[in-house]
Amino acid sequence: MVLDRDVVEVSVKNLRRAGIRTYLTLIGVIIGIAAIVSLLSVGQGLNVAVTEQFQQLGSNTIFIIPGASSLSGSSGSASISFTQIDIDNMSNVRGVSSVIPIYAGAAVMDFGKEKAGITIYAVDASKASAFLDTGFMNVAEGRMLTKNDSAGIIIGDSIAKTLFDNELNVKKIVLINGVEYKVVGILKKESQSFGGGPSSNNTVFMSLEAYKRIVPEENLVPGIIFAKTFTSSDVTDAAAQIKDKLEKKYGKKSVTVTSSDQLLESINSVLGILTLFLVGIGGISLIVGGIGIMNAMITSVMERTKEIGLMKALGASNNRILMIFLLEASFIGAIGGAIGIVVGFSLSILVSIIGTAVGFSLVAYIGPEIAIGALLFSMFVGMVSGILPAINAAKLDPVVALRYE
């Protein structure tokens, strides 16, 4: 096929002459590419955000959850209650460096003349520093819990700033279920993403000793247990041993034991399927845009039949005519794709800003592979849509074309 400057100039000139038809055809391509790019960008950004949060947990972290697990989506039998003996047995598993049971419950907080419901997470104060490595507890004001904090609490950003009419600051005294506690720290505001753990913004953290002041010791049951191994290579064997010990005691499928890497893999798999599904929906818009290109090119061939006949009579070859119309279609695809990429990335940035504002970790991932892939795909759709009209134009008999009315 012949591609020279004259062919390019004729193609560009014809597109300009088409005017409003070219612009309307471009809109269809722009919408399709923008939808695909924005969905891919947000989907990939969410994937990156989730991966970063799990990297904070570390690849040497194991989650032990009684009964059915909402984290992994598995379906266990009736819930069991872990005991101190279970915790000690987990600590004795080869490769395990620490076991951190987390106790959770609901309570009512009084501040000033206001009352509000809160969620409490309690942990052994001597092990609270372990949460500094998980990304769950990043203290912005005040300090972390210590062994002596039987009346100290750390509150989430939302509780400090928005739960009550007056801002709740460090050193303030509050009542939780009628018992006095002192705010010793306020957590940094965190954005939450799918699978990213408990929402620290709306949570009160306290020591286990402090929690015992409002919950009888016989009712203390950990909702989830974190186990840390010495190295990431110990995780698989340690998780298998922990699961085996617990299932021998409580029965098959009575407990869910999952490493952070396994959990991340499962979540990313779900996100990948969801992104693919959404991109497929966006692809439908691009197909509609491709049909628009084909329709515009067929109309253009019909309108320019005499012109095509004249070019052939002056010596233009079939390949030259074919290339002119293919270039017109590919130009529409390329220009629409380029504009669609800009619009798509702009939309993804807007979505990420809105998501961050409402507390979700949505990062717009703007990668060159998305932009290049979208542009090439758009050009491909343009050329495929224009190939049939181009072939029809190239096959026109010059004598018949010149007589066309």
C-alpha positions in Angstrom: 0.0 0.0 0.0 1.1 3.5 -0.8 1.4 6.0 2.0 2.8 9.4 1.1 2.3 13.1 2.0 -0.4 13.5 -0.6 -2.5 10.6 0.7 -2.3 12.1 4.3 -3.2 15.6 3.1 -6.2 14.3 1.2 -7.4 12.3 4.2 -7.1 15.3 6.5 -8.8 17.6 4.1 -11.7 15.2 3.7 -12.2 14.9 7.4 -12.3 18.7 7.8 -14.7 19.0 4.9 -17.1 16.5 6.6 -17.3 19.0 9.5 -20.1 18.1 12.0 -20.2 14.5 10.9 -16.5 14.0 11.9 -17.1 15.7 15.3 -20.1 13.5 16.0 -18.2 10.4 15.1 -15.3 11.5 17.3 -17.7 11.8 20.3 -18.6 8.2 20.1 -15.0 7.1 20.1 -14.1 9.6 22.9 -16.9 8.3 25.2 -15.8 4.7 24.7 -12.1 5.3 25.3 -12.8 7.6 28.2 -14.9 4.9 29.9 -12.3 2.2 29.4 -9.4 4.4 30.5 -11.2 5.8 33.6 -12.3 2.3 34.7 -8.8 0.8 34.1 -7.2 3.7 35.9 -9.4 3.5 39.0 -9.3 -0.3 39.0 -5.5 -0.4 38.8 -5.3 2.4 41.4 -7.5 0.5 43.8 -5.3 -2.6 43.3 -2.2 -0.5 44.1 -3.8 1.0 47.2 -4.8 -2.5 48.5 -1.4 -3.9 47.8 0.2 -1.0 49.7 -2.0 -1.5 52.7 -1.2 -5.2 52.8 2.5 -4.5 52.4 2.2 -2.5 55.7 0.9 -5.7 57.3 3.9 -7.5 56.1 4.2 -10.9 54.3 4.9 -12.6 57.7 1.4 -11.9 59.1 -1.3 -14.6 59.7 -5.0 -13.9 60.4 -6.8 -16.4 62.6 -10.6 -15.9 62.6 -13.1 -18.1 64.4 -15.9 -19.7 62.2 -16.9 -18.0 59.0 -14.6 -15.3 57.7 -15.7 -12.2 56.0 -12.1 -11.5 55.1 -11.6 -14.5 52.9 -15.1 -15.2 52.0 -15.0 -18.7 53.3 -18.0 -20.3 55.0 -17.2 -22.1 58.3 -19.4 -23.8 60.8 -20.8 -22.2 63.9 -18.6 -19.7 65.5 -16.2 -20.8 68.3 -14.5 -18.8 71.0 -10.8 -18.8 71.4 -9.3 -19.3 74.8 -6.1 -18.4 76.4 -4.9 -22.0 76.0 -5.5 -21.6 72.2 -3.4 -18.4 72.2 -0.6 -20.1 74.1 -0.7 -23.0 71.7 -0.4 -20.6 68.7 2.6 -18.9 70.4 4.4 -22.3 70.7 4.1 -23.1 67.0 7.5 -23.2 65.3 8.3 -20.0 63.4 5.8 -17.8 65.3 7.3 -14.7 66.9 4.2 -13.2 68.4 0.5 -13.7 68.8 -1.8 -10.7 69.2 -5.4 -11.3 70.1 -7.7 -8.4 69.3 -10.9 -7.9 71.3 -13.8 -5.9 69.8 -17.0 -4.6 71.1 -19.6 -1.8 70.9 -20.1 0.9 73.6 -21.5 4.3 74.3 -19.2 7.3 74.7 -20.2 10.5 76.7 -18.5 13.8 76.0 -19.9 17.0 77.4 -23.6 16.6 77.2 -23.6 14.3 74.1 -23.7 10.5 73.7 -22.6 8.5 70.7 -22.1 4.8 69.8 -18.5 3.7 69.2 -16.6 0.6 68.2 -13.8 -0.5 70.5 -10.7 -2.5 69.7 -8.6 -3.7 72.7 -5.2 -5.3 72.7 -2.6 -6.2 75.3 -0.8 -2.9 75.8 2.6 -4.6 75.9 1.9 -5.7 72.3 0.3 -2.5 71.1 3.5 -1.3 69.4 3.2 -4.2 67.0 0.3 -2.3 65.3 2.7 0.5 64.4 4.0 -1.9 61.7 0.5 -2.8 60.4 -0.7 0.6 59.2 -3.8 0.3 61.5 -2.5 2.7 64.2 -0.6 5.8 63.1 -0.7 8.3 65.9 -0.9 11.9 64.7 -1.3 13.6 68.2 -0.3 12.3 71.6 1.3 8.9 72.1 0.9 5.1 71.8 -0.6 3.0 74.5 1.8 1.8 77.3 1.7 -1.1 79.7 0.2 1.3 82.4 -2.7 2.6 80.3 -5.5 1.0 82.2 -7.5 4.3 81.7 -6.0 5.7 78.6 -7.5 5.4 75.1 -6.5 6.3 71.5 -9.3 7.6 69.3 -9.8 7.8 65.5 -9.7 11.0 63.6 -13.5 11.0 62.9 -14.3 10.5 66.6 -12.0 13.4 67.5 -13.2 15.9 64.9 -16.8 15.0 63.8 -18.5 12.7 66.3 -19.3 15.5 68.8 -20.1 19.2 68.4 -16.9 20.1 70.2 -13.6 18.7 69.0 -12.3 16.0 71.3 -8.6 16.7 72.0 -5.7 14.8 73.7 -5.9 14.8 77.5 -9.7 15.2 77.5 -11.8 12.9 79.8 -14.7 10.9 78.4 -17.1 8.3 79.7 -17.4 4.9 78.0 -20.3 2.9 79.3 -20.2 5.2 82.4 -16.5 4.6 83.1 -13.9 7.4 82.9 -11.1 7.3 80.3 -8.5 9.8 79.2 -7.6 10.4 75.6 -3.9 9.9 75.2 -3.6 9.8 71.4 -5.5 10.6 68.2 -4.9 8.6 65.1 -3.9 9.9 61.7 -6.8 10.0 59.3 -6.7 6.9 57.2 -8.3 6.1 53.8 -9.9 2.7 53.6 -9.8 0.4 50.6 -11.4 -3.0 49.9 -9.7 -5.5 52.3 -7.7 -2.9 54.1 -8.7 -3.8 57.6 -10.7 -2.1 60.4 -11.6 1.6 59.9 -9.4 3.3 62.5 -11.1 6.7 61.8 -14.3 5.6 63.7 -12.6 3.4 66.3 -11.4 3.6 69.9 -8.3 1.6 70.8 -7.5 0.7 74.4 -5.5 -1.7 76.4 -6.9 -5.1 77.5 -6.7 -3.9 81.1 -8.7 -0.8 80.2 -11.3 -2.9 78.3 -11.8 -5.2 81.4 -13.1 -2.2 83.3 -16.3 -2.3 81.1 -16.4 -5.9 80.1 -16.4 -8.8 82.6 -13.3 -11.0 82.1 -15.5 -14.1 81.4 -16.9 -12.3 78.4 -13.6 -11.4 76.9 -13.4 -13.3 73.6 -10.9 -12.2 70.8 -12.7 -11.6 67.5 -9.5 -12.0 65.4 -5.9 -13.0 66.2 -2.8 -11.7 64.4 0.2 -14.0 64.4 3.6 -12.8 63.3 6.3 -15.1 62.1 10.1 -14.5 62.3 10.4 -14.5 58.5 8.0 -14.7 55.5 9.3 -18.2 54.7 7.8 -19.4 58.0 4.3 -18.3 57.2 3.0 -21.3 55.2 4.2 -23.9 57.7 3.1 -21.9 60.7 -0.4 -21.2 59.3 -0.8 -24.9 58.5 0.2 -25.9 62.0 -2.1 -23.4 63.6 -5.0 -24.5 61.5 -4.3 -28.1 62.2 -4.2 -27.6 66.0 -7.4 -25.6 66.1 -9.4 -28.0 63.8 -8.3 -31.0 65.9 -9.8 -29.2 68.9 -12.9 -27.6 67.3 -13.6 -29.6 64.2 -13.1 -29.1 60.4 -13.8 -25.7 58.9 -14.3 -24.3 62.4 -11.6 -21.6 61.9 -10.1 -19.6 59.0 -6.4 -19.2 58.9 -5.1 -16.9 56.2 -1.8 -15.2 55.5 -1.7 -11.6 54.3 -0.2 -12.7 50.9 -3.1 -15.2 50.4 -5.6 -12.6 51.4 -4.1 -10.1 49.0 -4.1 -12.6 46.2 -7.8 -13.4 46.7 -8.8 -9.7 46.9 -6.7 -8.8 43.8 -8.4 -11.7 41.9 -11.8 -10.3 42.8 -10.7 -6.8 41.8 -9.3 -8.0 38.5 -12.6 -9.7 37.6 -14.6 -6.6 38.6 -12.3 -4.3 36.6 -12.5 -6.6 33.5 -16.3 -6.6 33.8 -16.5 -2.9 34.0 -14.0 -2.4 31.1 -16.2 -4.8 29.1 -19.1 -2.5 29.7 -17.0 0.5 28.6 -16.0 -1.5 25.5 -19.6 -1.6 24.4 -19.5 2.2 24.1 -16.4 1.9 21.9 -18.1 -0.7 19.7 -20.9 1.8 19.2 -18.3 4.4 18.4 -16.8 2.0 15.8 -20.2 1.6 14.2 -20.4 5.3 14.0 -17.1 5.4 12.2 -18.3 2.8 9.7 -21.5 4.7 9.1 -19.6 7.9 8.5 -17.2 6.3 6.1 -20.0 4.6 4.1 -21.8 7.9 3.8 -18.5 9.5 2.8 -17.9 6.9 0.0 -21.4 7.5 -1.3 -21.1 11.3 -1.3 -17.6 11.2 -3.0 -18.3 8.6 -5.6 -17.7 11.0 -8.5 -14.6 12.3 -6.8 -13.3 8.7 -6.4 -14.0 8.1 -10.1 -12.1 11.3 -11.1 -9.1 10.3 -9.0 -9.1 6.8 -10.6 -9.4 8.4 -14.1 -6.4 10.5 -13.3 -4.4 7.4 -12.4 -5.0 6.8 -8.7 -4.6 3.1 -7.9 -7.0 1.0 -5.9 -4.4 0.8 -3.1 -4.1 4.6 -3.0 -7.9 5.0 -2.7 -8.0 2.3 -0.1 -5.3 4.0 2.0 -7.1 7.4 1.8 -10.2 6.0 3.4 -8.3 3.8 5.9 -6.3 6.8 7.0 -9.5 8.8 7.5 -10.9 6.1 9.8 -7.7 5.6 11.7 -7.3 9.4 12.2 -10.8 9.5 13.7 -9.8 6.6 16.0 -6.5 8.2 16.9 -7.8 11.7 17.6 -10.9 10.3 19.5 -8.6 8.0 21.4 -6.2 10.7 22.4 -9.0 13.0 23.6 -10.7 10.0 25.3 -7.5 9.2 27.2 -7.3 12.8 28.6 -11.0 12.7 29.5 -10.7 9.2 31.0 -7.7 10.1 33.2 -9.4 13.4 34.3 -12.5 11.4 35.3 -10.4 8.9 37.2 -8.6 11.7 39.1 -12.0 13.2 39.9 -13.3 9.9 41.2 -10.1 9.4 43.3 -10.5 12.9 44.8 -14.2 12.3 45.7 -13.3 8.8 47.1 -10.5 10.2 49.3 -12.9 13.0 50.5 -15.4 10.4 51.8 -12.7 8.2 53.3 -11.8 5.6 50.7 -8.3 5.0 49.3 -8.9 5.5 45.6 -5.8 6.4 43.7 -5.9 7.2 40.0 -3.2 5.1 38.4 -2.0 6.9 35.3 0.4 4.5 33.6 1.9 4.7 30.1 0.7 1.2 29.3 -2.9 2.2 29.8 -2.5 5.3 27.6 -0.6 3.5 24.8 -2.9 0.5 24.9 -6.0 2.7 24.7 -4.6 4.7 21.8 -3.6 1.6 19.8 -6.9 0.0 20.5 -8.8 3.1 19.4 -6.8 3.2 16.1 -7.4 -0.5 15.6 -11.2 0.0 16.0 -11.1 2.9 13.6 -9.3 1.0 10.9 -11.4 -2.1 11.3 -14.6 0.0 11.1 -13.3 1.8 8.0 -11.9 -1.2 6.1 -15.2 -2.3 4.5 -16.1 1.2 3.2 -12.5 1.6 2.0 -12.5 -1.6 0.1 -15.9 -0.6 -1.5 -14.4 2.7 -2.5 -11.3 1.1 -4.0 -13.3 -1.3 -6.1 -15.5 1.4 -7.7 -15.4 1.3 -11.5 -14.2 4.8 -12.6 -16.6 5.0 -15.5 -19.6 4.1 -13.3 -18.4 6.4 -10.6 -18.2 9.4 -12.9 -21.8 8.8 -14.0 -23.0 8.5 -10.4 -25.6 11.1 -9.4 
